[in-house]
Structures are given as structure tokens and as C-alpha cells.
Amino acid sequence: MEYLNISELKFDANGLIPAIVVDAVSKRVLTLAYMNEESLRISMEKELTCFWSRSRQELWLKGETSGNYQHIVSITADCDKDALVVMVEPDGPACHLGTTSCFENPVFQSEERSEFSLEGLMRLLQGRMEEKPEGSYTTYLFEKGRDKILKKVGEETTEVIIAAKADDRRETIYEIADLAYHVMVLMTEMGISLEEIHRELGSRHVIDHKVKQEKMT
């Protein structure tokens, strides 16, 4: 892969370039900050986000005081080379207010085009576990406890196998969705996050890549 040289980026009159920081797992925008050439180089060397604080007029390594470091996965420039998207794996909240993202104040959302995400579903499940609204199937599962949840995971796993064995693609998709939902209920009940699963799969990807290399030699 061919990478841009920092000298090709277009910094503004103050020597700054906007950096949109995005969670590499959830794809959620975490914050908008600014980098100068020095902070960008530091970010690339340390693989941790480092910004230029316009208010303090100094370099700012995110997490240096709070411990909420942002581990860089990738940095990509836009077509005009005057803005950056920084994909990260955060150690904690991005916002100084203690929230996951700095963007927490809804202004508008289309009811017809509401975006679905696994992260949104996990938040919904967490809310169901905490609030337990009456009449909710999810509430029913949490009230019955782990044994009931595990039973449903087992049942849905069997349904996936039956549908796939019958070569019924549509039914298999339906049953996989059911299985995914019940697995996420289990994750919520056990306090397991999507980020933890993502990291585990990522570590296995590295192992699998090494195994393939070994087989080729």
C-alpha cells in the first residue's frame, strides 16, 4: 500500500489540519480535534492520538492525564488532503465530560431512515436489563436469568443448523439473526462488550495469518 507523505497534506494558515476521530469497532465518531505536523508525526510514531490544543497552544497527547488513550488503527486523508479520519481503539471516554463521544446532543433524526447498529442494539439491551419494562421479551429473558438465556442460545443454534442443512438461505439468515440477538442478550447479562469480542477476533486473525504463512513455507 502506498502512503501519502505528510508534506502532501494541506495544513491551514495556522499550520493545523482537522482530525475526525472514529471508533474502529463501532464506527462512531468520537471527537473532532486538530493536529499540526509535529503532533501528527508523534501520533504516527507512538500510534496514539496527539493533538494541538488551540486553547492552550500546546501539544496534547490524548490520555496522558486521564488514561483514556486512543490507540491508532489507521489515518486517512480526504480527497483534498486537508482533513483526516483517525480510526482508533479507545481505552476510555473521548469527551472531557466523561461520555464515550463528544457528539451526544441529538439535533435531528429521520424516523423513516433510523440507522441500525449492533452498538445501538447493545445499548437497548442494557437499558432493558436495567429498567426491565413490562411486556418486553428481553425483560422476560433477563428476569428468567442466565439458564433461560443459555437455553434460547442452544435452541437458536439448532435452528440455524436445521435451516442451513436444508439449504434454505432465507431461513438461515432469519435464524442467524435470532441467534445473534440471544447471544447479545447473554453478552449483556454477563457484562461482555462488543469491543471485547472484536479484540478477540482480531487476535485470532493475526494467529490465522501466521498459520497460513507457516503452511506456505
Secondary structure per residue as TSV (DSSP state, phi and psi in degrees):
chain	resnum	aa	ss	phi	psi
A	1	M	-	360.0	133.8
A	2	E	-	-93.0	129.1
A	3	Y	-	-105.9	148.7
A	4	L	-	-69.1	147.3
A	5	N	-	-85.1	144.7
A	6	I	G	-55.2	-32.4
A	7	S	G	-65.4	-18.1
A	8	E	G	-83.0	-13.5
A	9	L	S	-75.5	151.1
A	10	K	-	-105.7	96.6
A	11	F	-	-79.9	151.2
A	12	D	-	-76.7	-172.6
A	13	A	T	-61.0	-23.6
A	14	N	T	-95.1	7.8
A	15	G	S	77.2	22.6
A	16	L	-	-116.1	156.0
A	17	I	E	-137.1	132.4
A	18	P	E	-68.6	139.6
A	19	A	E	-124.4	112.9
A	20	I	E	-89.9	115.1
A	21	V	E	-94.4	126.0
A	22	V	E	-126.3	137.6
A	23	D	E	-67.9	122.8
A	24	A	T	-66.7	-23.1
A	25	V	T	-88.9	-56.6
A	26	S	T	-83.6	-15.4
A	27	K	-	64.4	18.7
A	28	R	-	-83.6	136.1
A	29	V	E	-69.6	125.0
A	30	L	E	-95.2	-43.7
A	31	T	E	-165.4	166.0
A	32	L	E	-120.9	121.5
A	33	A	E	-135.0	-176.5
A	34	Y	E	-127.4	143.8
A	35	M	E	-122.0	147.9
A	36	N	-	-108.6	-178.0
A	37	E	H	-61.2	-39.6
A	38	E	H	-67.2	-45.2
A	39	S	H	-67.3	-32.6
A	40	L	H	-66.0	-42.4
A	41	R	H	-63.7	-41.7
A	42	I	H	-62.5	-42.7
A	43	S	H	-58.2	-43.6
A	44	M	H	-70.9	-36.7
A	45	E	H	-70.9	-43.9
A	46	K	H	-88.2	-15.8
A	47	E	T	58.1	34.6
A	48	L	B	-133.8	141.6
A	49	T	-	-66.6	131.4
A	50	C	E	-131.2	128.8
A	51	F	E	-120.2	172.9
A	52	W	E	-106.6	118.8
A	53	S	E	-79.8	115.0
A	54	R	T	-71.9	-28.6
A	55	S	T	-77.7	-38.7
A	56	R	T	-95.2	-12.4
A	57	Q	T	56.8	51.3
A	58	E	E	-156.8	163.5
A	59	L	E	-68.2	147.7
A	60	W	E	-139.2	105.3
A	61	L	E	-84.6	110.3
A	62	K	T	-58.5	125.0
A	63	G	T	97.3	-7.5
A	64	E	T	-60.8	-35.1
A	65	T	T	-102.8	-33.9
A	66	S	T	-88.5	-22.8
A	67	G	S	86.4	-2.4
A	68	N	-	-88.3	64.4
A	69	Y	-	-67.4	154.7
A	70	Q	E	-119.3	108.7
A	71	H	E	-82.8	121.2
A	72	I	E	-77.4	129.1
A	73	V	E	-94.8	-44.7
A	74	S	E	-160.4	158.7
A	75	I	E	-130.9	127.3
A	76	T	E	-129.7	135.3
A	77	A	E	-93.2	153.3
A	78	D	-	-79.3	-178.9
A	79	C	T	-63.9	-30.2
A	80	D	T	-88.6	-5.6
A	81	K	S	62.4	29.7
A	82	D	S	-122.6	17.3
A	83	A	-	-155.0	151.9
A	84	L	E	-124.6	146.5
A	85	V	E	-112.6	122.9
A	86	V	E	-112.5	110.4
A	87	M	E	-85.8	129.0
A	88	V	E	-135.6	162.3
A	89	E	E	-113.4	104.9
A	90	P	E	-81.0	147.1
A	91	D	S	-86.2	-14.2
A	92	G	S	-172.2	-165.2
A	93	P	-	-56.1	145.2
A	94	A	S	-87.6	-29.4
A	95	C	S	-89.6	146.0
A	96	H	T	-67.7	-13.3
A	97	L	T	-84.2	-3.4
A	98	G	S	92.7	5.4
A	99	T	-	-90.8	156.4
A	100	T	S	-56.8	-44.5
A	101	S	-	-123.9	153.9
A	102	C	S	-74.3	-16.9
A	103	F	-	-98.4	86.4
A	104	E	-	-124.2	8.6
A	105	N	-	-114.2	94.8
A	106	P	-	-58.9	136.4
A	107	V	-	-110.2	-41.0
A	108	F	-	-161.2	146.1
A	109	Q	-	-150.9	129.1
A	110	S	-	-71.2	130.2
A	111	E	S	-69.0	-32.4
A	112	E	T	-79.1	-24.2
A	113	R	T	-118.7	34.0
A	114	S	-	-62.7	127.5
A	115	E	-	-81.6	131.3
A	116	F	-	-91.6	142.4
A	117	S	-	-149.5	153.5
A	118	L	H	-63.1	-36.0
A	119	E	H	-63.1	-40.7
A	120	G	H	-64.4	-40.0
A	121	L	H	-64.4	-40.9
A	122	M	H	-62.9	-39.3
A	123	R	H	-64.8	-38.8
A	124	L	H	-63.3	-44.7
A	125	L	H	-63.3	-40.6
A	126	Q	H	-61.0	-41.4
A	127	G	H	-64.1	-39.7
A	128	R	H	-64.3	-39.7
A	129	M	H	-67.3	-36.2
A	130	E	H	-80.5	-41.0
A	131	E	H	-95.7	-27.9
A	132	K	-	47.6	61.5
A	133	P	-	-65.3	142.3
A	134	E	T	-67.7	146.9
A	135	G	T	85.2	-0.9
A	136	S	-	-91.7	131.4
A	137	Y	H	-62.2	-37.5
A	138	T	H	-64.6	-41.3
A	139	T	H	-58.1	-43.4
A	140	Y	H	-56.4	-44.4
A	141	L	H	-64.1	-44.7
A	142	F	H	-65.0	-37.2
A	143	E	H	-69.4	-35.1
A	144	K	H	-72.9	-27.4
A	145	G	-	97.5	-179.0
A	146	R	H	-60.6	-39.8
A	147	D	H	-58.8	-41.4
A	148	K	H	-67.0	-41.3
A	149	I	H	-62.8	-43.8
A	150	L	H	-64.1	-37.4
A	151	K	H	-61.7	-42.8
A	152	K	H	-66.7	-38.1
A	153	V	H	-60.7	-43.6
A	154	G	H	-63.1	-43.7
A	155	E	H	-63.0	-44.3
A	156	E	H	-68.9	-32.4
A	157	T	H	-62.2	-42.9
A	158	T	H	-62.6	-41.1
A	159	E	H	-62.9	-37.6
A	160	V	H	-63.1	-44.9
A	161	I	H	-61.6	-44.8
A	162	I	H	-63.0	-45.3
A	163	A	H	-65.2	-42.4
A	164	A	H	-68.1	-38.8
A	165	K	H	-63.4	-32.4
A	166	A	T	-82.7	-0.4
A	167	D	T	59.5	33.3
A	168	D	-	-96.8	96.2
A	169	R	H	-63.3	-45.8
A	170	R	H	-62.4	-44.5
A	171	E	H	-68.4	-34.7
A	172	T	H	-64.1	-42.6
A	173	I	H	-60.1	-45.4
A	174	Y	H	-59.4	-45.4
A	175	E	H	-72.9	-33.6
A	176	I	H	-63.7	-39.5
A	177	A	H	-62.7	-42.6
A	178	D	H	-61.3	-43.9
A	179	L	H	-63.3	-44.1
A	180	A	H	-60.2	-43.1
A	181	Y	H	-59.4	-49.1
A	182	H	H	-68.5	-33.8
A	183	V	H	-63.9	-39.6
A	184	M	H	-69.5	-31.2
A	185	V	H	-63.0	-43.9
A	186	L	H	-61.1	-44.3
A	187	M	H	-58.4	-44.5
A	188	T	H	-62.7	-44.3
A	189	E	H	-63.0	-32.5
A	190	M	H	-94.8	-1.9
A	191	G	T	73.6	30.1
A	192	I	-	-98.1	130.0
A	193	S	-	-96.8	161.6
A	194	L	H	-62.5	-34.2
A	195	E	H	-61.9	-38.2
A	196	E	H	-66.0	-40.0
A	197	I	H	-67.2	-40.4
A	198	H	H	-60.4	-45.2
A	199	R	H	-64.4	-39.5
A	200	E	H	-64.2	-44.8
A	201	L	H	-64.6	-37.8
A	202	G	H	-62.0	-40.8
A	203	S	H	-67.3	-34.0
A	204	R	H	-71.6	-32.6
A	205	H	H	-61.2	-42.0
A	206	V	H	-63.5	-44.2
A	207	I	H	-62.4	-45.2
A	208	D	H	-61.5	-39.8
A	209	H	H	-62.6	-41.5
A	210	K	H	-66.6	-39.7
A	211	V	H	-62.9	-42.5
A	212	K	H	-61.4	-41.8
A	213	Q	H	-62.7	-42.6
A	214	E	H	-63.1	-37.4
A	215	K	H	-69.7	-27.8
A	216	M	H	-80.3	-18.7
A	217	T	-	-95.0	360.0
